[in-house]
Amino acid sequence: MAEDRPNREKSSANFPLSEQRPGEVRELPDAVSTALSRVVHQTLEHLSAPVYSVDVQGRILTWNPACQAVFSRGIEIVGQHVSCLMTDHAARARITDAVARVFSSRRHLEVDLDYRSPEGLPHRVPSRLYPVCDESGRVRNCVCGPAATEAGRSKDSILQERDRLLDRIAQGAPFVLYVYDLITKKNVFSNEKSASWFGWKPDQLANMDSESLKALIHPEDRDMINKQIQALAGLGDQEELETIFRIKDASGHWRWLKSRDVVFSRDEGGAATQIMGCILDLTDQVQARDHLREAAEEKEVLLREIHHRVKNNLQVVSSLLSLQSQQVDDERVRNAFLESQNRIMAMALIHELLYESTAMAEIDLHAYVHRVASCLFHAYDAAARGITLKTDLEGVRIPLDFAVPCGLVINELLSNALKHAFPGRASGEVRVAARQEEGDHFRLVISDNGIGLPATPGETGPKSLGLALVRGLVERQLCGCLDVATDQGTSFTIVFHQAD
């Protein structure tokens, strides 16, 4: 027994625990250190808690498999600074300062570290940093692991926390989230939003077979949904499919929905087995759109009725003038009545076209000119005198605000040409052309190949009532300019800006 004492004393000398500082880890002699290292390595490999070591510069030297599960980072992290695991600047500064303090003090240190989770969210872990010293007491590296409160935290608990986070995200989403199995043709998951929107709880939807689910879809949309499901089976990993359809809620009302679906899982052969999608409720938007459309249709009906009544009233006025003119023997007075009737007719035709047209904000100038010309040619017996009309107005439309003054101008100039441009001639031509120019400018040209305007003002000259009316309409109502040319017949050019 006496001989054993020196060995025990020697052994005690090799492990001067009394001289070791609290919180300090000393390195052991080579043989014992090697054996112990193997035990420590195996322990760390199977430890469910993340543990890693860093050098004096904060670079990661080693870490156990649990770190890969927690941080979702591979072995490539070794050699990088430990701050790359942290969330923000403050957290990176905290770990850097903690490592420096452990190396300088040679004591363990407890600190809360804000790691970045695989989802990019901050995750605070109470941690403990241990110094590893050699025989001389110099710190060679620093080991970091969970503190006592976190030491029992397993990989399963981390996964459970992640599952809870994902569940909170799914249940808190402002839309219906679901997973549909293409094999069983059942809804295998849906969040609680389905209950608040449709009145169907997730477990009720999960228990519905394919026929029950199909019965919820509007009959007009079922073929489309079947085609969409078939299309989903061939969808690529980065592709999604959008569908708008109607579904019946638990109260029996139809709701408009928009779904966006992707392939959620595939079998070993790559065929889609499940799809995941989100559903947005468009019911309020569709109802608002329908109300606006109904209101617009009502207004359009009312506007058409107004134009129809205005046209009828103008025709009554024209008929009264016609009856009154029959009681007058003076030719000049009867002509004045006829001119007034033509002006009323020019305005009535605008309302007639608006009543018949699908576009209530503009007039088809080609249709308008031909109707006005037809009435005027009949009133002045122009066709029998060999006078023809040539137009270049195809596709030209004029805004409603300019329709009445433009119509009156066209009526006056056509009437003037038919009455005065071709005295004693067996033929003649009246031309009407219009086009849209740059800067919202509109150009209207009415010309004839007749005798032109007289050299001195008279009944048909620039000072006549008809031409005075034209100039007033162009300058005051159209805010445009009028140019008259008499070199080859007579040509009136009106230019105005439609935005005024």
C-alpha positions, 0 to 999 in steps of 0.5 A: 500500500505504501508503494502505491502512494507515490503513484497517487501523489504523482497522479495528483501532481499531474492534475493540480485541480486545486490550482485550477481557476473556476470555470477554466478547462485545462488540457490533460497529458497527451495519453489521457488527453487523446483518450478523453478527446475521443470520448468528448468527440463521440459525446459531442457527435451524439449530443442533441444540443448545438456545441461549437468551438472558436479560436482567439480571432472568433473563427469557428474551429469545430461544431457538432451535427446538432449545429447543422440541424439548428442553423441549417448550415453545413461544414462550410461554416468552419473557418468563418467568423462566429458572428455570421450566425447572429441576426444583427450588428448588436448580436455580432458585437455581443458574441465578439466581445464575449469571446474576447472576454473569455480569452482574456479572463480564462473564465467561463461566461454566460451570455444571451446570443441572438442566433439567426434561424433558418427562416431568417428570424431572431432566436435568443439562446442563453449560452455559456462560453468555456475556455480551453487552456493548455498546461501553462494556463494559456487559453487555446480555444473557446467552446460555446454551448447552451447554458444550463437552462438550454442544455436539455433542449433537444433537437426535437424541441427545436423542430417542435418550435419550428413547427409551431412557428409554421403553424402560426404563420399558416393559421394567421395568414389572411387567406385560405391555405390548403393542401389537396391530395391528387391520389385520394382526391381529398383536402388533407389540410386547410387553415382556420380561415376556411371556417371564417370565410366559408363556414367549413371547418378544416376537419369537415373539409378533410372528411369530404370525398371528391364528390362532396367537394365537387358539389360545392363548386358552381356547376358552370365552373366544374369543367374548368376546375377539372381541367385545371387539376389535370393541368396541375399534374403536369406543372413544373416546380417553379410554375403556378396556376391561377384560377377564378371560380365560385364555391358555395359556403355553408350558408348556401351563398356563392362566393367568388374565389381566386386560387393560386396553386403549386405542386406540393409533393411528388412521387419517386417518378416525379409525378405530382401527388399533392398540390398546395394553394392559397385562396383569396375571396373576391366576392366583395370585389365582384359584387362592387364591380357588378353594382358599378356595372349595373349603375353604369347601365342604368345611366346609359339607359337614362342617357339614351332616353334623354337623347331620344326625347330631345330628338323627338322634341326637336322633330316636333319643333321642325314639324311646327316650322314646316306647318308654319312655312306653308302658311307663308307666300313670301319665298324669302320667308319660306327659305328662312323657315327651311334653313331653321328646319335644317339647323334643327335637323342637324342637332336632332341627328346628333341626338339620334346617333347618340341614341343608336350608338354604343359609344355615348361620349363621341360621334361617328362623323362619317355616319353623321355627315352622310345623314345630314347630307342625305336630308340636305340633298333631298331639301335642295333637290341636289341629286337631280341637279347632278351634285355629288358628295365625296367624303374622307371621314372613315374612322373619324370620331368627334367628342360629344362636347364638340358634336353640336357646334361641328354639326351646325357648321357642317350643316351651314356650309353644306347648305350654302354650297348646295344653294349657291355654288352651282347656279345653272350648272348640270353637275358639281361636287361637294367634299367633306374631309376630316382628320386627327392631327398631332397635339389633339388638333382636329382639322375639318375641310368642307369644299366644292368646285363651284363658282366660289364666293362673290367678290363683294359681300352679299347674301352669300358672302362672308357677311351672310347669316349662315357664314356669320353663324359659322364664324361665331361657332368656330371662334366662340364654341370650338375655340378654333380658327376658320380659313376660307380659300376661293381659288378653285371653288370654295374651301372652308378649313376649320382647325380646333383643339379638342382638349380645350 
